[in-house]
């Protein structure tokens, strides 16, 4: 797996929520329960829907960071630096940050915070300083529990290295001491979940080893094993209910950032394209109803980008008129050439996509050629109109 940080929802929210998987994990599979419909079992998207103020990200990184770590000095530090630089480049650090971590991903989270706190780079420091919520799902915090986790996932690890971890590891002790101090001073709201079911005959991370020792933290037991603890099957699952409740309270304490620091939440009341009352479904629900839920991450980012421009330029009459003309043209062409003749008559996806390209995207670009409207801008307008309930992708 290559290193990646992907925004899957939001952009204008008041806080950033980042999921960090564990050893042998995956930025998608780690957070998806085993159901017949994986597209509906990816719970970061559930939180995106239930917490509209959240900008949701997933972190992916190569699993060999752990193999290297137990053989050398802490390469976890190098991975933390790479993550901090990527997050800084993406503009994170201006809003409060919440981390949800599974297993050894929690160690990476603690290293990110420590490295950011100690950095000379002001952007790295801002990321660490604005991390105000960390949820550990079956994270091993002491040498013995880390050794057990590594031995389970990396059975070929040399026994000498494992025994060294079991006997105690100064780097681990320093890392956890740093986190406890930071969590108390800042403060960082710390939430801990631990597994109650065995994985292949053994509890990988016990209640004691799952507890980082932060004052006031009450570890929560979960009827799950080490692998399934991060894969809630539904919104009624204990882990999801608990995190959604705690993150909702966290969101209430995250104020909108002032203009000039970050994008404000969008307010469209009173504009020509305010949300219609006739179809109050959110973007994900509309796309799901049309079997296009796989487009959600891109669609949400696209409509957010258009909305940011619409709000920013809306103060200028000429710019607002130009955007409104573009939206009018996109809406009319979509309804005339795509929705009524094709979607409402159950046309094939191929026919719909071809009409979208030729009759909407290409045609609008050609009409507004003097304004240099790009195809991407037209697509952003399409999804913006969807979000604001002016167009739909499923027949009535």
LINTA-V220871 format. One record per residue. N is the residue number from 1. RES is the residue in three letters. OMEGA is omega in whole degrees, 0 to 359 (NA if undefined). Layout:
N:RES:OMEGA
N:RES:OMEGA
This chain:
1:UNK:177
2:UNK:179
3:UNK:180
4:UNK:170
5:UNK:186
6:UNK:173
7:UNK:183
8:UNK:179
9:UNK:176
10:UNK:183
11:UNK:180
12:UNK:183
13:UNK:183
14:UNK:174
15:UNK:181
16:UNK:182
17:UNK:185
18:UNK:176
19:UNK:181
20:UNK:182
21:UNK:182
22:UNK:181
23:UNK:182
24:UNK:180
25:UNK:184
26:UNK:182
27:UNK:177
28:UNK:186
29:UNK:182
30:UNK:184
31:UNK:181
32:UNK:180
33:UNK:181
34:UNK:177
35:UNK:180
36:UNK:182
37:UNK:183
38:UNK:182
39:UNK:182
40:UNK:185
41:UNK:182
42:UNK:194
43:UNK:170
44:UNK:177
45:UNK:175
46:UNK:180
47:UNK:178
48:UNK:180
49:UNK:184
50:UNK:179
51:UNK:185
52:UNK:179
53:UNK:182
54:UNK:167
55:UNK:191
56:UNK:180
57:UNK:170
58:UNK:179
59:UNK:175
60:UNK:181
61:UNK:181
62:UNK:181
63:UNK:185
64:UNK:175
65:UNK:182
66:UNK:177
67:UNK:179
68:UNK:185
69:UNK:184
70:UNK:180
71:UNK:185
72:UNK:170
73:UNK:190
74:UNK:174
75:UNK:173
76:UNK:178
77:UNK:179
78:UNK:178
79:UNK:179
80:UNK:178
81:UNK:179
82:UNK:180
83:UNK:181
84:UNK:180
85:UNK:179
86:UNK:179
87:UNK:179
88:UNK:179
89:UNK:179
90:UNK:176
91:UNK:179
92:UNK:182
93:UNK:178
94:UNK:179
95:UNK:171
96:UNK:183
97:UNK:173
98:UNK:180
99:UNK:172
100:UNK:190
101:UNK:175
102:UNK:171
103:UNK:183
104:UNK:173
105:UNK:177
106:UNK:176
107:UNK:177
108:UNK:178
109:UNK:180
110:UNK:179
111:UNK:177
112:UNK:181
113:UNK:181
114:UNK:181
115:UNK:178
116:UNK:179
117:UNK:184
118:UNK:187
119:UNK:172
120:UNK:180
121:UNK:184
122:UNK:179
123:UNK:176
124:UNK:180
125:UNK:180
126:UNK:178
127:UNK:178
128:UNK:182
129:UNK:181
130:UNK:174
131:UNK:189
132:UNK:181
133:UNK:176
134:UNK:175
135:UNK:178
136:UNK:176
137:UNK:180
138:UNK:177
139:UNK:176
140:UNK:185
141:UNK:180
142:UNK:186
143:UNK:182
144:UNK:182
145:UNK:176
146:UNK:179
147:UNK:179
148:UNK:181
149:UNK:179
150:UNK:181
151:UNK:179
152:UNK:184
153:UNK:179
154:UNK:186
155:UNK:181
156:UNK:179
157:UNK:183
158:UNK:183
159:UNK:180
160:UNK:179
161:UNK:179
162:UNK:181
163:UNK:178
164:UNK:178
165:UNK:181
166:UNK:182
167:UNK:181
168:UNK:183
169:UNK:185
170:UNK:181
171:UNK:177
172:UNK:180
173:UNK:180
174:UNK:180
175:UNK:181
176:UNK:177
177:UNK:177
178:UNK:181
179:UNK:181
180:UNK:179
181:UNK:180
182:UNK:182
183:UNK:180
184:UNK:184
185:UNK:193
186:UNK:353
187:UNK:173
188:UNK:176
189:UNK:184
190:UNK:181
191:UNK:185
192:UNK:174
193:UNK:177
194:UNK:185
195:UNK:176
196:UNK:181
197:UNK:179
198:UNK:174
199:UNK:184
200:UNK:174
201:UNK:183
202:UNK:170
203:UNK:184
204:UNK:180
205:UNK:182
206:UNK:178
207:UNK:183
208:UNK:183
209:UNK:178
210:UNK:185
211:UNK:180
212:UNK:178
213:UNK:179
214:UNK:182
215:UNK:176
216:UNK:181
217:UNK:180
218:UNK:182
219:UNK:185
220:UNK:178
221:UNK:180
222:UNK:177
223:UNK:182
224:UNK:174
225:UNK:186
226:UNK:183
227:UNK:185
228:UNK:183
229:UNK:181
230:UNK:182
231:UNK:179
232:UNK:185
233:UNK:182
234:UNK:177
235:UNK:178
236:UNK:178
237:UNK:184
238:UNK:181
239:UNK:181
240:UNK:180
241:UNK:182
242:UNK:182
243:UNK:179
244:UNK:179
245:UNK:182
246:UNK:179
247:UNK:177
248:UNK:177
249:UNK:177
250:UNK:181
251:UNK:181
252:UNK:181
253:UNK:181
254:UNK:181
255:UNK:174
256:UNK:182
257:UNK:184
258:UNK:179
259:UNK:183
260:UNK:177
261:UNK:180
262:UNK:182
263:UNK:179
264:UNK:174
265:UNK:186
266:UNK:176
267:UNK:186
268:UNK:181
269:UNK:177
270:UNK:178
271:UNK:180
272:UNK:183
273:UNK:173
274:UNK:185
275:UNK:176
276:UNK:179
277:UNK:187
278:UNK:182
279:UNK:187
280:UNK:176
281:UNK:177
282:UNK:186
283:UNK:181
284:UNK:180
285:UNK:180
286:UNK:180
287:UNK:178
288:UNK:180
289:UNK:180
290:UNK:182
291:UNK:179
292:UNK:184
293:UNK:178
294:UNK:180
295:UNK:193
296:UNK:184
297:UNK:178
298:UNK:183
299:UNK:181
300:UNK:177
301:UNK:181
302:UNK:182
303:UNK:176
304:UNK:181
305:UNK:179
306:UNK:181
307:UNK:178
308:UNK:179
309:UNK:183
310:UNK:179
311:UNK:184
312:UNK:183
313:UNK:184
314:UNK:179
315:UNK:181
316:UNK:187
317:UNK:183
318:UNK:180
319:UNK:179
320:UNK:179
321:UNK:180
322:UNK:178
323:UNK:179
324:UNK:178
325:UNK:178
326:UNK:180
327:UNK:178
328:UNK:182
329:UNK:180
330:UNK:181
331:UNK:182
332:UNK:181
333:UNK:179
334:UNK:182
335:UNK:185
336:UNK:188
337:UNK:184
338:UNK:188
339:UNK:185
340:UNK:184
341:UNK:187
342:UNK:183
343:UNK:181
344:UNK:180
345:UNK:173
346:UNK:177
347:UNK:181
348:UNK:177
349:UNK:180
350:UNK:180
351:UNK:180
352:UNK:181
353:UNK:179
354:UNK:179
355:UNK:177
356:UNK:184
357:UNK:187
358:UNK:187
359:UNK:180
360:UNK:188
361:UNK:182
362:UNK:182
363:UNK:180
364:UNK:177
365:UNK:180
366:UNK:182
367:UNK:182
368:UNK:184
369:UNK:181
370:UNK:178
371:UNK:179
372:UNK:175
373:UNK:182
374:UNK:176
375:UNK:178
376:UNK:180
377:UNK:179
378:UNK:178
379:UNK:177
380:UNK:178
381:UNK:178
382:UNK:182
383:UNK:174
384:UNK:177
385:UNK:177
386:UNK:180
387:UNK:182
388:UNK:172
389:UNK:176
390:UNK:173
391:UNK:178
392:UNK:185
393:UNK:177
394:UNK:180
395:UNK:180
396:UNK:NA
